[in-house]
Amino acid sequence: MKTNMNMRNSKSAGSVFITAICLLMGLLIIHSCKKSGTTEEGPSKPTTLIIRFANMVDTLPLVLDTMMYKNSSDDFYKVTDLQYFVSDITLHRNDGVVYRALNNDGIHYVDARIPLTLYWTINVSVPSGTFDSISLTFGLNAEKNYSNRFLNPPERDMNWPEVLGGGYHYMKMNLSWQKSGMNRAYPFNFHLGIGQIYKGNIINTDSIERYVQNFFYVNLPASSFSISQGQIRLLVLKMNVNSWFSGNNDFDFAKYPNMMMQNQNAMHNACLNGKNAFTVRFTSGGE
């Protein structure tokens, strides 16, 4: 009986030893995985990043419905509607770690007439550290830009004609313009979306040879800023409306009959200008 008791005690001690070894190995594996990390980190305390979209004309906030602005072609203009998508806003930390805003699949709709759309709150998994730039996609990339994605207004009403490539407008900027010294104003739909290449340059939907994705990426350096756990930071993303008409490809409204849809050359030149329309800065609180 004594021998059997010793054997049972020996087996029990062996089982405890094996269990302890397994637990130790498991902890080492978990520690190793945590140490290796990924390119996205999350703080233990909630960190809130608020993105404010500021629509500007040069240094002043955009005022709708007022014929008070002038572009580089010496045309006066007023903006009646301004709606656009930005997506995949990404913060770049100075050690190479990146954080991409994933709320709403990384897509945000901005409407100058809907104040709530001028703010986007990101309050999960924002990493701590020092950052030196952000990047974004203006519009929607080819993977995200598909028809019937949005079922409710106002995003639904940004739909791009199916025959012209489908999906959604990247931007709708409806405006009126007039030549300096003249009283007559002309409407213009400054709309951006998927472009078309036409066979023989005949602008007819039956002669479309292929489609062109006109979304573009923007990389914005920013003065070094830090984010700490539990902190609220405000990112102000400014878009200068006048930049769409000025730059290496000055935009002359008179060259196009009231709009630039179905004119890939016009949309391409507008996008080249638009890459310089954005600036960014960070603050520590509300603004």
Secondary structure, DSSP 8 states (H G I E B T S, - for coil): -HHHHHHHHHHHHHHHHHHHHHHHHHHHHHHHHHHH--S----SS--EEEEEEEEEETTEE--TT---EE-TTSEEEEEEEEEEEEEEEEEEETTS-EEE--GGGGEEEEETT-GGGGEEEE-SS---EEEEEEEEEES--TTT--TTS--STTGGGGB--GGGT-SB-SEEEEEEEEETT----EEEEEEE--EEEEGGG---GGGEEEEE---EEEEEEEEEEEE-TT-EEEEEEEEEGGGGTSSTT---GGGSSSB-TT-HHHHHHHHHHHTTSEEEEEESS--
